[in-house]
Amino acid sequence: MSRLALIQDIFKKTDFKSYLEIGCFKGKTFFVVDAENKVAVDPGFHYKFYINKVKWAFKKPANLKNQYFKEESDTFFLKRKDVLEKLGTLDVVFVDGLHTYGASLKDVLNSLKYLNNKGIIVMHDCYPPHEAAALPTKFFPTAEEIANVPGWTGDWCGDVWKSIIYLQRAHGDFLDICVIDTETGLGIVKPKSDIKVEELKLDEKLYAEIDKLTYQDLMKDPKTLLNMKDSEYIKTIVEEVVNRAKSN
């Protein structure tokens, strides 16, 4: 089951209505997800996005409310609180923005402030397939950085995996976190209980400690560090979210 199938299945089997996607780019996932209220955030939508947007308007029912924000996710969470408040809560969030530890972690922490206590956050690229794909950098890999990376293929997951470790260590008491071994690692973040918004402030000491970890450190025991699950576990995730959504 792909990330798209996971998200689609959850919306199909629950009464969830709101979907936020951070890092939309061409909209290959965003446009297919069938949710009543959808929000896309990306500072660099691909030009084909606008063509697809027109096609989508004719393809989908008129009652679907899609909103698009061409800006960085930090800006979105800072300046679009009115949009988030109108949505009520976020039911499903897909984080696939800048593939750095700092950016991905902030995207999750910001999303958690608005997440439905029975909802889910899905993160992409949490288990790099090889060391070159795990290149840590401040923004996007530069030509100079790439030139010094043996085995570079163009696939870049960055160090998003560090966000999984941070979330487990900082918020494992109220969050259920794992990585599914599919599609370069699908990170799953689900509330186990009420989200402790007041505790979501960044623990800078812990952040710095985890930032020192290397890809070699990850490969020593990825199953433990990332709470790795096999690809079939996606079905369990869907079942858990659906059952929780239907509970009182």
Biotite code that builds the C-alpha atoms (Angstrom):
import biotite.structure as struc

atoms = struc.array([
    struc.Atom([0.000, 0.000, 0.000], chain_id="A", res_id=1, res_name="MET", atom_name="CA", element="C"),
    struc.Atom([1.394, 3.401, -1.000], chain_id="A", res_id=2, res_name="SER", atom_name="CA", element="C"),
    struc.Atom([1.214, 6.653, 0.970], chain_id="A", res_id=3, res_name="ARG", atom_name="CA", element="C"),
    struc.Atom([-1.580, 7.755, -1.334], chain_id="A", res_id=4, res_name="LEU", atom_name="CA", element="C"),
    struc.Atom([-3.534, 4.543, -0.743], chain_id="A", res_id=5, res_name="ALA", atom_name="CA", element="C"),
    struc.Atom([-2.993, 4.932, 3.004], chain_id="A", res_id=6, res_name="LEU", atom_name="CA", element="C"),
    struc.Atom([-4.358, 8.475, 3.035], chain_id="A", res_id=7, res_name="ILE", atom_name="CA", element="C"),
    struc.Atom([-7.207, 7.651, 0.670], chain_id="A", res_id=8, res_name="GLN", atom_name="CA", element="C"),
    struc.Atom([-8.249, 4.619, 2.701], chain_id="A", res_id=9, res_name="ASP", atom_name="CA", element="C"),
    struc.Atom([-8.403, 6.658, 5.903], chain_id="A", res_id=10, res_name="ILE", atom_name="CA", element="C"),
    struc.Atom([-10.649, 9.304, 4.346], chain_id="A", res_id=11, res_name="PHE", atom_name="CA", element="C"),
    struc.Atom([-12.820, 6.628, 2.752], chain_id="A", res_id=12, res_name="LYS", atom_name="CA", element="C"),
    struc.Atom([-13.395, 4.771, 6.029], chain_id="A", res_id=13, res_name="LYS", atom_name="CA", element="C"),
    struc.Atom([-13.841, 7.725, 8.402], chain_id="A", res_id=14, res_name="THR", atom_name="CA", element="C"),
    struc.Atom([-15.766, 10.976, 8.522], chain_id="A", res_id=15, res_name="ASP", atom_name="CA", element="C"),
    struc.Atom([-12.510, 12.957, 8.372], chain_id="A", res_id=16, res_name="PHE", atom_name="CA", element="C"),
    struc.Atom([-12.815, 16.123, 6.296], chain_id="A", res_id=17, res_name="LYS", atom_name="CA", element="C"),
    struc.Atom([-9.583, 18.163, 6.449], chain_id="A", res_id=18, res_name="SER", atom_name="CA", element="C"),
    struc.Atom([-6.265, 17.452, 4.746], chain_id="A", res_id=19, res_name="TYR", atom_name="CA", element="C"),
    struc.Atom([-3.049, 19.481, 4.809], chain_id="A", res_id=20, res_name="LEU", atom_name="CA", element="C"),
    struc.Atom([-0.152, 18.724, 2.488], chain_id="A", res_id=21, res_name="GLU", atom_name="CA", element="C"),
    struc.Atom([3.209, 20.408, 3.041], chain_id="A", res_id=22, res_name="ILE", atom_name="CA", element="C"),
    struc.Atom([5.401, 20.096, -0.034], chain_id="A", res_id=23, res_name="GLY", atom_name="CA", element="C"),
    struc.Atom([2.871, 19.700, -2.826], chain_id="A", res_id=24, res_name="CYS", atom_name="CA", element="C"),
    struc.Atom([5.120, 20.463, -5.854], chain_id="A", res_id=25, res_name="PHE", atom_name="CA", element="C"),
    struc.Atom([3.309, 18.875, -8.843], chain_id="A", res_id=26, res_name="LYS", atom_name="CA", element="C"),
    struc.Atom([0.260, 17.878, -6.813], chain_id="A", res_id=27, res_name="GLY", atom_name="CA", element="C"),
    struc.Atom([0.490, 14.166, -7.646], chain_id="A", res_id=28, res_name="LYS", atom_name="CA", element="C"),
    struc.Atom([-0.713, 13.233, -4.181], chain_id="A", res_id=29, res_name="THR", atom_name="CA", element="C"),
    struc.Atom([-2.725, 16.341, -3.338], chain_id="A", res_id=30, res_name="PHE", atom_name="CA", element="C"),
    struc.Atom([-5.052, 16.252, -6.332], chain_id="A", res_id=31, res_name="PHE", atom_name="CA", element="C"),
    struc.Atom([-5.961, 12.592, -5.942], chain_id="A", res_id=32, res_name="VAL", atom_name="CA", element="C"),
    struc.Atom([-6.801, 12.712, -2.228], chain_id="A", res_id=33, res_name="VAL", atom_name="CA", element="C"),
    struc.Atom([-10.576, 12.896, -1.856], chain_id="A", res_id=34, res_name="ASP", atom_name="CA", element="C"),
    struc.Atom([-11.210, 15.120, 1.159], chain_id="A", res_id=35, res_name="ALA", atom_name="CA", element="C"),
    struc.Atom([-13.762, 17.870, 1.660], chain_id="A", res_id=36, res_name="GLU", atom_name="CA", element="C"),
    struc.Atom([-11.286, 20.548, 2.745], chain_id="A", res_id=37, res_name="ASN", atom_name="CA", element="C"),
    struc.Atom([-7.756, 20.437, 1.362], chain_id="A", res_id=38, res_name="LYS", atom_name="CA", element="C"),
    struc.Atom([-4.852, 22.827, 1.850], chain_id="A", res_id=39, res_name="VAL", atom_name="CA", element="C"),
    struc.Atom([-1.604, 22.732, -0.132], chain_id="A", res_id=40, res_name="ALA", atom_name="CA", element="C"),
    struc.Atom([1.526, 24.590, 1.000], chain_id="A", res_id=41, res_name="VAL", atom_name="CA", element="C"),
    struc.Atom([4.650, 24.884, -1.122], chain_id="A", res_id=42, res_name="ASP", atom_name="CA", element="C"),
    struc.Atom([6.966, 27.828, -1.938], chain_id="A", res_id=43, res_name="PRO", atom_name="CA", element="C"),
    struc.Atom([7.651, 26.435, -5.419], chain_id="A", res_id=44, res_name="GLY", atom_name="CA", element="C"),
    struc.Atom([4.654, 24.803, -7.078], chain_id="A", res_id=45, res_name="PHE", atom_name="CA", element="C"),
    struc.Atom([5.642, 23.318, -10.454], chain_id="A", res_id=46, res_name="HIS", atom_name="CA", element="C"),
    struc.Atom([4.041, 25.067, -13.436], chain_id="A", res_id=47, res_name="TYR", atom_name="CA", element="C"),
    struc.Atom([2.087, 21.926, -14.363], chain_id="A", res_id=48, res_name="LYS", atom_name="CA", element="C"),
    struc.Atom([0.378, 22.277, -10.990], chain_id="A", res_id=49, res_name="PHE", atom_name="CA", element="C"),
    struc.Atom([-1.755, 25.095, -12.354], chain_id="A", res_id=50, res_name="TYR", atom_name="CA", element="C"),
    struc.Atom([-2.782, 23.054, -15.380], chain_id="A", res_id=51, res_name="ILE", atom_name="CA", element="C"),
    struc.Atom([-3.753, 20.152, -13.147], chain_id="A", res_id=52, res_name="ASN", atom_name="CA", element="C"),
    struc.Atom([-5.601, 22.520, -10.851], chain_id="A", res_id=53, res_name="LYS", atom_name="CA", element="C"),
    struc.Atom([-7.916, 23.518, -13.704], chain_id="A", res_id=54, res_name="VAL", atom_name="CA", element="C"),
    struc.Atom([-8.462, 19.870, -14.632], chain_id="A", res_id=55, res_name="LYS", atom_name="CA", element="C"),
    struc.Atom([-9.239, 19.078, -11.001], chain_id="A", res_id=56, res_name="TRP", atom_name="CA", element="C"),
    struc.Atom([-11.895, 21.794, -10.837], chain_id="A", res_id=57, res_name="ALA", atom_name="CA", element="C"),
    struc.Atom([-13.819, 20.061, -13.605], chain_id="A", res_id=58, res_name="PHE", atom_name="CA", element="C"),
    struc.Atom([-13.110, 16.570, -12.328], chain_id="A", res_id=59, res_name="LYS", atom_name="CA", element="C"),
    struc.Atom([-14.206, 16.838, -8.699], chain_id="A", res_id=60, res_name="LYS", atom_name="CA", element="C"),
    struc.Atom([-17.517, 17.830, -7.034], chain_id="A", res_id=61, res_name="PRO", atom_name="CA", element="C"),
    struc.Atom([-18.061, 21.529, -6.451], chain_id="A", res_id=62, res_name="ALA", atom_name="CA", element="C"),
    struc.Atom([-18.405, 21.102, -2.685], chain_id="A", res_id=63, res_name="ASN", atom_name="CA", element="C"),
    struc.Atom([-14.694, 20.296, -2.300], chain_id="A", res_id=64, res_name="LEU", atom_name="CA", element="C"),
    struc.Atom([-12.842, 23.304, -0.918], chain_id="A", res_id=65, res_name="LYS", atom_name="CA", element="C"),
    struc.Atom([-9.211, 23.475, -2.011], chain_id="A", res_id=66, res_name="ASN", atom_name="CA", element="C"),
    struc.Atom([-6.817, 26.199, -0.903], chain_id="A", res_id=67, res_name="GLN", atom_name="CA", element="C"),
    struc.Atom([-3.280, 26.820, -2.172], chain_id="A", res_id=68, res_name="TYR", atom_name="CA", element="C"),
    struc.Atom([-0.535, 28.803, -0.453], chain_id="A", res_id=69, res_name="PHE", atom_name="CA", element="C"),
    struc.Atom([2.656, 29.475, -2.393], chain_id="A", res_id=70, res_name="LYS", atom_name="CA", element="C"),
    struc.Atom([4.877, 30.099, 0.600], chain_id="A", res_id=71, res_name="GLU", atom_name="CA", element="C"),
    struc.Atom([7.178, 28.363, 3.056], chain_id="A", res_id=72, res_name="GLU", atom_name="CA", element="C"),
    struc.Atom([5.459, 26.273, 5.690], chain_id="A", res_id=73, res_name="SER", atom_name="CA", element="C"),
    struc.Atom([6.877, 28.424, 8.510], chain_id="A", res_id=74, res_name="ASP", atom_name="CA", element="C"),
    struc.Atom([5.171, 31.431, 6.936], chain_id="A", res_id=75, res_name="THR", atom_name="CA", element="C"),
    struc.Atom([1.946, 29.487, 6.501], chain_id="A", res_id=76, res_name="PHE", atom_name="CA", element="C"),
    struc.Atom([1.717, 28.505, 10.164], chain_id="A", res_id=77, res_name="PHE", atom_name="CA", element="C"),
    struc.Atom([2.650, 32.005, 11.274], chain_id="A", res_id=78, res_name="LEU", atom_name="CA", element="C"),
    struc.Atom([0.340, 34.005, 9.009], chain_id="A", res_id=79, res_name="LYS", atom_name="CA", element="C"),
    struc.Atom([-2.532, 31.636, 8.177], chain_id="A", res_id=80, res_name="ARG", atom_name="CA", element="C"),
    struc.Atom([-3.890, 30.891, 11.620], chain_id="A", res_id=81, res_name="LYS", atom_name="CA", element="C"),
    struc.Atom([-7.292, 32.101, 10.458], chain_id="A", res_id=82, res_name="ASP", atom_name="CA", element="C"),
    struc.Atom([-7.328, 29.422, 7.761], chain_id="A", res_id=83, res_name="VAL", atom_name="CA", element="C"),
    struc.Atom([-6.381, 26.732, 10.253], chain_id="A", res_id=84, res_name="LEU", atom_name="CA", element="C"),
    struc.Atom([-8.953, 27.915, 12.780], chain_id="A", res_id=85, res_name="GLU", atom_name="CA", element="C"),
    struc.Atom([-11.709, 27.819, 10.144], chain_id="A", res_id=86, res_name="LYS", atom_name="CA", element="C"),
    struc.Atom([-10.820, 24.201, 9.393], chain_id="A", res_id=87, res_name="LEU", atom_name="CA", element="C"),
    struc.Atom([-11.367, 23.399, 13.053], chain_id="A", res_id=88, res_name="GLY", atom_name="CA", element="C"),
    struc.Atom([-8.820, 20.598, 13.264], chain_id="A", res_id=89, res_name="THR", atom_name="CA", element="C"),
    struc.Atom([-6.547, 18.840, 10.797], chain_id="A", res_id=90, res_name="LEU", atom_name="CA", element="C"),
    struc.Atom([-7.500, 15.206, 10.312], chain_id="A", res_id=91, res_name="ASP", atom_name="CA", element="C"),
    struc.Atom([-4.659, 14.084, 8.045], chain_id="A", res_id=92, res_name="VAL", atom_name="CA", element="C"),
    struc.Atom([-1.361, 15.869, 7.374], chain_id="A", res_id=93, res_name="VAL", atom_name="CA", element="C"),
    struc.Atom([1.201, 14.790, 4.789], chain_id="A", res_id=94, res_name="PHE", atom_name="CA", element="C"),
    struc.Atom([4.675, 16.267, 5.381], chain_id="A", res_id=95, res_name="VAL", atom_name="CA", element="C"),
    struc.Atom([6.897, 16.150, 2.308], chain_id="A", res_id=96, res_name="ASP", atom_name="CA", element="C"),
    struc.Atom([8.499, 19.597, 2.320], chain_id="A", res_id=97, res_name="GLY", atom_name="CA", element="C"),
    struc.Atom([12.162, 20.503, 2.740], chain_id="A", res_id=98, res_name="LEU", atom_name="CA", element="C"),
    struc.Atom([14.012, 17.280, 3.587], chain_id="A", res_id=99, res_name="HIS", atom_name="CA", element="C"),
    struc.Atom([16.020, 18.576, 6.507], chain_id="A", res_id=100, res_name="THR", atom_name="CA", element="C"),
    struc.Atom([15.851, 17.672, 10.167], chain_id="A", res_id=101, res_name="TYR", atom_name="CA", element="C"),
    struc.Atom([15.003, 21.226, 11.202], chain_id="A", res_id=102, res_name="GLY", atom_name="CA", element="C"),
    struc.Atom([12.314, 21.864, 8.596], chain_id="A", res_id=103, res_name="ALA", atom_name="CA", element="C"),
    struc.Atom([10.546, 18.500, 8.855], chain_id="A", res_id=104, res_name="SER", atom_name="CA", element="C"),
    struc.Atom([10.488, 18.622, 12.648], chain_id="A", res_id=105, res_name="LEU", atom_name="CA", element="C"),
    struc.Atom([9.016, 22.129, 12.679], chain_id="A", res_id=106, res_name="LYS", atom_name="CA", element="C"),
    struc.Atom([6.382, 21.051, 10.160], chain_id="A", res_id=107, res_name="ASP", atom_name="CA", element="C"),
    struc.Atom([5.299, 18.195, 12.423], chain_id="A", res_id=108, res_name="VAL", atom_name="CA", element="C"),
    struc.Atom([5.374, 20.233, 15.636], chain_id="A", res_id=109, res_name="LEU", atom_name="CA", element="C"),
    struc.Atom([3.349, 23.012, 14.004], chain_id="A", res_id=110, res_name="ASN", atom_name="CA", element="C"),
    struc.Atom([0.863, 20.520, 12.557], chain_id="A", res_id=111, res_name="SER", atom_name="CA", element="C"),
    struc.Atom([0.390, 18.844, 15.928], chain_id="A", res_id=112, res_name="LEU", atom_name="CA", element="C"),
    struc.Atom([-0.945, 22.106, 17.353], chain_id="A", res_id=113, res_name="LYS", atom_name="CA", element="C"),
    struc.Atom([-3.939, 21.771, 15.026], chain_id="A", res_id=114, res_name="TYR", atom_name="CA", element="C"),
    struc.Atom([-4.225, 18.005, 14.630], chain_id="A", res_id=115, res_name="LEU", atom_name="CA", element="C"),
    struc.Atom([-7.380, 16.128, 15.510], chain_id="A", res_id=116, res_name="ASN", atom_name="CA", element="C"),
    struc.Atom([-6.586, 13.959, 18.559], chain_id="A", res_id=117, res_name="ASN", atom_name="CA", element="C"),
    struc.Atom([-7.736, 11.003, 16.475], chain_id="A", res_id=118, res_name="LYS", atom_name="CA", element="C"),
    struc.Atom([-5.908, 12.109, 13.330], chain_id="A", res_id=119, res_name="GLY", atom_name="CA", element="C"),
    struc.Atom([-2.580, 11.200, 11.740], chain_id="A", res_id=120, res_name="ILE", atom_name="CA", element="C"),
    struc.Atom([0.554, 12.807, 10.319], chain_id="A", res_id=121, res_name="ILE", atom_name="CA", element="C"),
    struc.Atom([2.361, 10.976, 7.514], chain_id="A", res_id=122, res_name="VAL", atom_name="CA", element="C"),
    struc.Atom([5.970, 11.913, 6.754], chain_id="A", res_id=123, res_name="MET", atom_name="CA", element="C"),
    struc.Atom([7.882, 11.024, 3.593], chain_id="A", res_id=124, res_name="HIS", atom_name="CA", element="C"),
    struc.Atom([11.562, 10.046, 3.176], chain_id="A", res_id=125, res_name="ASP", atom_name="CA", element="C"),
    struc.Atom([12.235, 8.882, 6.733], chain_id="A", res_id=126, res_name="CYS", atom_name="CA", element="C"),
    struc.Atom([14.465, 5.926, 5.774], chain_id="A", res_id=127, res_name="TYR", atom_name="CA", element="C"),
    struc.Atom([17.085, 6.881, 3.149], chain_id="A", res_id=128, res_name="PRO", atom_name="CA", element="C"),
    struc.Atom([17.958, 3.940, 0.847], chain_id="A", res_id=129, res_name="PRO", atom_name="CA", element="C"),
    struc.Atom([21.692, 4.719, 0.939], chain_id="A", res_id=130, res_name="HIS", atom_name="CA", element="C"),
    struc.Atom([24.158, 7.180, 2.448], chain_id="A", res_id=131, res_name="GLU", atom_name="CA", element="C"),
    struc.Atom([24.196, 9.567, -0.510], chain_id="A", res_id=132, res_name="ALA", atom_name="CA", element="C"),
    struc.Atom([20.415, 10.014, -0.266], chain_id="A", res_id=133, res_name="ALA", atom_name="CA", element="C"),
    struc.Atom([20.825, 10.919, 3.408], chain_id="A", res_id=134, res_name="ALA", atom_name="CA", element="C"),
    struc.Atom([23.033, 13.943, 2.699], chain_id="A", res_id=135, res_name="LEU", atom_name="CA", element="C"),
    struc.Atom([22.388, 16.523, 5.444], chain_id="A", res_id=136, res_name="PRO", atom_name="CA", element="C"),
    struc.Atom([22.332, 20.134, 4.298], chain_id="A", res_id=137, res_name="THR", atom_name="CA", element="C"),
    struc.Atom([20.846, 23.470, 5.307], chain_id="A", res_id=138, res_name="LYS", atom_name="CA", element="C"),
    struc.Atom([18.528, 23.805, 2.319], chain_id="A", res_id=139, res_name="PHE", atom_name="CA", element="C"),
    struc.Atom([18.708, 21.842, -0.939], chain_id="A", res_id=140, res_name="PHE", atom_name="CA", element="C"),
    struc.Atom([21.959, 20.062, -1.904], chain_id="A", res_id=141, res_name="PRO", atom_name="CA", element="C"),
    struc.Atom([24.223, 22.380, -3.863], chain_id="A", res_id=142, res_name="THR", atom_name="CA", element="C"),
    struc.Atom([26.255, 21.354, -6.917], chain_id="A", res_id=143, res_name="ALA", atom_name="CA", element="C"),
    struc.Atom([29.384, 21.648, -4.812], chain_id="A", res_id=144, res_name="GLU", atom_name="CA", element="C"),
    struc.Atom([27.979, 19.365, -2.111], chain_id="A", res_id=145, res_name="GLU", atom_name="CA", element="C"),
    struc.Atom([26.768, 16.795, -4.617], chain_id="A", res_id=146, res_name="ILE", atom_name="CA", element="C"),
    struc.Atom([30.185, 16.673, -6.288], chain_id="A", res_id=147, res_name="ALA", atom_name="CA", element="C"),
    struc.Atom([31.675, 15.414, -3.042], chain_id="A", res_id=148, res_name="ASN", atom_name="CA", element="C"),
    struc.Atom([29.081, 12.699, -2.396], chain_id="A", res_id=149, res_name="VAL", atom_name="CA", element="C"),
    struc.Atom([30.030, 9.196, -3.608], chain_id="A", res_id=150, res_name="PRO", atom_name="CA", element="C"),
    struc.Atom([27.121, 7.295, -5.108], chain_id="A", res_id=151, res_name="GLY", atom_name="CA", element="C"),
    struc.Atom([24.881, 10.312, -5.680], chain_id="A", res_id=152, res_name="TRP", atom_name="CA", element="C"),
    struc.Atom([21.821, 9.252, -7.714], chain_id="A", res_id=153, res_name="THR", atom_name="CA", element="C"),
    struc.Atom([19.658, 12.352, -7.483], chain_id="A", res_id=154, res_name="GLY", atom_name="CA", element="C"),
    struc.Atom([17.400, 10.787, -4.848], chain_id="A", res_id=155, res_name="ASP", atom_name="CA", element="C"),
    struc.Atom([17.481, 12.939, -1.723], chain_id="A", res_id=156, res_name="TRP", atom_name="CA", element="C"),
    struc.Atom([15.810, 12.132, 1.590], chain_id="A", res_id=157, res_name="CYS", atom_name="CA", element="C"),
    struc.Atom([18.092, 14.320, 3.695], chain_id="A", res_id=158, res_name="GLY", atom_name="CA", element="C"),
    struc.Atom([18.031, 13.793, 7.462], chain_id="A", res_id=159, res_name="ASP", atom_name="CA", element="C"),
    struc.Atom([14.274, 13.734, 8.022], chain_id="A", res_id=160, res_name="VAL", atom_name="CA", element="C"),
    struc.Atom([14.893, 10.486, 9.926], chain_id="A", res_id=161, res_name="TRP", atom_name="CA", element="C"),
    struc.Atom([16.283, 12.515, 12.833], chain_id="A", res_id=162, res_name="LYS", atom_name="CA", element="C"),
    struc.Atom([12.834, 14.053, 13.344], chain_id="A", res_id=163, res_name="SER", atom_name="CA", element="C"),
    struc.Atom([11.431, 10.589, 14.035], chain_id="A", res_id=164, res_name="ILE", atom_name="CA", element="C"),
    struc.Atom([14.031, 10.006, 16.749], chain_id="A", res_id=165, res_name="ILE", atom_name="CA", element="C"),
    struc.Atom([13.390, 13.430, 18.288], chain_id="A", res_id=166, res_name="TYR", atom_name="CA", element="C"),
    struc.Atom([9.631, 12.908, 18.391], chain_id="A", res_id=167, res_name="LEU", atom_name="CA", element="C"),
    struc.Atom([10.009, 9.499, 20.025], chain_id="A", res_id=168, res_name="GLN", atom_name="CA", element="C"),
    struc.Atom([12.344, 10.794, 22.706], chain_id="A", res_id=169, res_name="ARG", atom_name="CA", element="C"),
    struc.Atom([10.592, 14.102, 23.355], chain_id="A", res_id=170, res_name="ALA", atom_name="CA", element="C"),
    struc.Atom([6.937, 13.146, 22.965], chain_id="A", res_id=171, res_name="HIS", atom_name="CA", element="C"),
    struc.Atom([6.698, 9.366, 23.093], chain_id="A", res_id=172, res_name="GLY", atom_name="CA", element="C"),
    struc.Atom([4.413, 9.626, 26.106], chain_id="A", res_id=173, res_name="ASP", atom_name="CA", element="C"),
    struc.Atom([1.503, 10.985, 24.062], chain_id="A", res_id=174, res_name="PHE", atom_name="CA", element="C"),
    struc.Atom([2.514, 10.172, 20.468], chain_id="A", res_id=175, res_name="LEU", atom_name="CA", element="C"),
    struc.Atom([2.683, 6.802, 18.707], chain_id="A", res_id=176, res_name="ASP", atom_name="CA", element="C"),
    struc.Atom([5.546, 6.988, 16.198], chain_id="A", res_id=177, res_name="ILE", atom_name="CA", element="C"),
    struc.Atom([6.996, 4.526, 13.704], chain_id="A", res_id=178, res_name="CYS", atom_name="CA", element="C"),
    struc.Atom([8.430, 4.278, 10.200], chain_id="A", res_id=179, res_name="VAL", atom_name="CA", element="C"),
    struc.Atom([6.986, 1.939, 7.578], chain_id="A", res_id=180, res_name="ILE", atom_name="CA", element="C"),
    struc.Atom([9.648, 0.358, 5.379], chain_id="A", res_id=181, res_name="ASP", atom_name="CA", element="C"),
    struc.Atom([8.186, 1.470, 2.060], chain_id="A", res_id=182, res_name="THR", atom_name="CA", element="C"),
    struc.Atom([8.591, 4.443, -0.306], chain_id="A", res_id=183, res_name="GLU", atom_name="CA", element="C"),
    struc.Atom([11.916, 5.495, 1.294], chain_id="A", res_id=184, res_name="THR", atom_name="CA", element="C"),
    struc.Atom([10.311, 5.374, 4.716], chain_id="A", res_id=185, res_name="GLY", atom_name="CA", element="C"),
    struc.Atom([6.826, 6.565, 5.637], chain_id="A", res_id=186, res_name="LEU", atom_name="CA", element="C"),
    struc.Atom([6.867, 8.168, 9.062], chain_id="A", res_id=187, res_name="GLY", atom_name="CA", element="C"),
    struc.Atom([3.668, 7.745, 11.041], chain_id="A", res_id=188, res_name="ILE", atom_name="CA", element="C"),
    struc.Atom([2.772, 10.100, 13.902], chain_id="A", res_id=189, res_name="VAL", atom_name="CA", element="C"),
    struc.Atom([-0.487, 9.439, 15.786], chain_id="A", res_id=190, res_name="LYS", atom_name="CA", element="C"),
    struc.Atom([-1.739, 10.754, 19.131], chain_id="A", res_id=191, res_name="PRO", atom_name="CA", element="C"),
    struc.Atom([-2.052, 8.089, 21.829], chain_id="A", res_id=192, res_name="LYS", atom_name="CA", element="C"),
    struc.Atom([-3.917, 10.554, 24.016], chain_id="A", res_id=193, res_name="SER", atom_name="CA", element="C"),
    struc.Atom([-4.687, 14.271, 24.031], chain_id="A", res_id=194, res_name="ASP", atom_name="CA", element="C"),
    struc.Atom([-1.918, 16.260, 22.374], chain_id="A", res_id=195, res_name="ILE", atom_name="CA", element="C"),
    struc.Atom([0.090, 18.237, 24.924], chain_id="A", res_id=196, res_name="LYS", atom_name="CA", element="C"),
    struc.Atom([0.392, 21.441, 22.914], chain_id="A", res_id=197, res_name="VAL", atom_name="CA", element="C"),
    struc.Atom([2.129, 23.227, 25.775], chain_id="A", res_id=198, res_name="GLU", atom_name="CA", element="C"),
    struc.Atom([5.001, 20.717, 25.541], chain_id="A", res_id=199, res_name="GLU", atom_name="CA", element="C"),
    struc.Atom([5.653, 21.138, 21.817], chain_id="A", res_id=200, res_name="LEU", atom_name="CA", element="C"),
    struc.Atom([8.268, 23.849, 22.290], chain_id="A", res_id=201, res_name="LYS", atom_name="CA", element="C"),
    struc.Atom([11.590, 22.694, 20.843], chain_id="A", res_id=202, res_name="LEU", atom_name="CA", element="C"),
    struc.Atom([13.959, 21.040, 23.317], chain_id="A", res_id=203, res_name="ASP", atom_name="CA", element="C"),
    struc.Atom([17.165, 22.585, 21.981], chain_id="A", res_id=204, res_name="GLU", atom_name="CA", element="C"),
    struc.Atom([19.482, 20.324, 23.967], chain_id="A", res_id=205, res_name="LYS", atom_name="CA", element="C"),
    struc.Atom([17.804, 17.173, 22.691], chain_id="A", res_id=206, res_name="LEU", atom_name="CA", element="C"),
    struc.Atom([17.632, 18.617, 19.175], chain_id="A", res_id=207, res_name="TYR", atom_name="CA", element="C"),
    struc.Atom([21.395, 19.282, 19.155], chain_id="A", res_id=208, res_name="ALA", atom_name="CA", element="C"),
    struc.Atom([22.150, 15.827, 20.546], chain_id="A", res_id=209, res_name="GLU", atom_name="CA", element="C"),
    struc.Atom([20.189, 14.096, 17.788], chain_id="A", res_id=210, res_name="ILE", atom_name="CA", element="C"),
    struc.Atom([21.600, 16.402, 15.126], chain_id="A", res_id=211, res_name="ASP", atom_name="CA", element="C"),
    struc.Atom([25.049, 14.911, 15.797], chain_id="A", res_id=212, res_name="LYS", atom_name="CA", element="C"),
    struc.Atom([23.899, 11.467, 14.689], chain_id="A", res_id=213, res_name="LEU", atom_name="CA", element="C"),
    struc.Atom([25.169, 10.257, 11.329], chain_id="A", res_id=214, res_name="THR", atom_name="CA", element="C"),
    struc.Atom([23.813, 7.890, 8.716], chain_id="A", res_id=215, res_name="TYR", atom_name="CA", element="C"),
    struc.Atom([26.256, 5.291, 10.035], chain_id="A", res_id=216, res_name="GLN", atom_name="CA", element="C"),
    struc.Atom([24.680, 5.679, 13.484], chain_id="A", res_id=217, res_name="ASP", atom_name="CA", element="C"),
    struc.Atom([21.249, 5.094, 11.971], chain_id="A", res_id=218, res_name="LEU", atom_name="CA", element="C"),
    struc.Atom([22.372, 1.971, 10.127], chain_id="A", res_id=219, res_name="MET", atom_name="CA", element="C"),
    struc.Atom([23.681, 0.360, 13.323], chain_id="A", res_id=220, res_name="LYS", atom_name="CA", element="C"),
    struc.Atom([20.103, -0.222, 14.498], chain_id="A", res_id=221, res_name="ASP", atom_name="CA", element="C"),
    struc.Atom([17.448, 1.397, 12.282], chain_id="A", res_id=222, res_name="PRO", atom_name="CA", element="C"),
    struc.Atom([14.730, -0.931, 13.571], chain_id="A", res_id=223, res_name="LYS", atom_name="CA", element="C"),
    struc.Atom([15.079, 0.419, 17.098], chain_id="A", res_id=224, res_name="THR", atom_name="CA", element="C"),
    struc.Atom([15.928, 4.034, 16.306], chain_id="A", res_id=225, res_name="LEU", atom_name="CA", element="C"),
    struc.Atom([13.015, 4.461, 13.904], chain_id="A", res_id=226, res_name="LEU", atom_name="CA", element="C"),
    struc.Atom([10.653, 1.837, 15.347], chain_id="A", res_id=227, res_name="ASN", atom_name="CA", element="C"),
    struc.Atom([10.681, 0.259, 11.887], chain_id="A", res_id=228, res_name="MET", atom_name="CA", element="C"),
    struc.Atom([7.723, -1.767, 10.672], chain_id="A", res_id=229, res_name="LYS", atom_name="CA", element="C"),
    struc.Atom([7.359, -3.811, 7.480], chain_id="A", res_id=230, res_name="ASP", atom_name="CA", element="C"),
    struc.Atom([5.236, -2.578, 4.593], chain_id="A", res_id=231, res_name="SER", atom_name="CA", element="C"),
    struc.Atom([2.228, -4.699, 5.608], chain_id="A", res_id=232, res_name="GLU", atom_name="CA", element="C"),
    struc.Atom([1.941, -2.701, 8.828], chain_id="A", res_id=233, res_name="TYR", atom_name="CA", element="C"),
    struc.Atom([0.254, 0.083, 6.860], chain_id="A", res_id=234, res_name="ILE", atom_name="CA", element="C"),
    struc.Atom([-2.959, -1.953, 7.056], chain_id="A", res_id=235, res_name="LYS", atom_name="CA", element="C"),
    struc.Atom([-2.652, -1.957, 10.840], chain_id="A", res_id=236, res_name="THR", atom_name="CA", element="C"),
    struc.Atom([-2.180, 1.822, 10.823], chain_id="A", res_id=237, res_name="ILE", atom_name="CA", element="C"),
    struc.Atom([-5.356, 2.314, 8.795], chain_id="A", res_id=238, res_name="VAL", atom_name="CA", element="C"),
    struc.Atom([-7.285, -0.010, 11.088], chain_id="A", res_id=239, res_name="GLU", atom_name="CA", element="C"),
    struc.Atom([-6.058, 1.810, 14.200], chain_id="A", res_id=240, res_name="GLU", atom_name="CA", element="C"),
    struc.Atom([-6.938, 5.255, 12.840], chain_id="A", res_id=241, res_name="VAL", atom_name="CA", element="C"),
    struc.Atom([-10.380, 4.110, 11.655], chain_id="A", res_id=242, res_name="VAL", atom_name="CA", element="C"),
    struc.Atom([-11.208, 2.439, 14.976], chain_id="A", res_id=243, res_name="ASN", atom_name="CA", element="C"),
    struc.Atom([-10.055, 5.469, 16.950], chain_id="A", res_id=244, res_name="ARG", atom_name="CA", element="C"),
    struc.Atom([-12.023, 7.818, 14.687], chain_id="A", res_id=245, res_name="ALA", atom_name="CA", element="C"),
    struc.Atom([-15.187, 5.829, 15.316], chain_id="A", res_id=246, res_name="LYS", atom_name="CA", element="C"),
    struc.Atom([-14.723, 5.679, 19.091], chain_id="A", res_id=247, res_name="SER", atom_name="CA", element="C"),
    struc.Atom([-16.384, 8.154, 21.445], chain_id="A", res_id=248, res_name="ASN", atom_name="CA", element="C"),
])
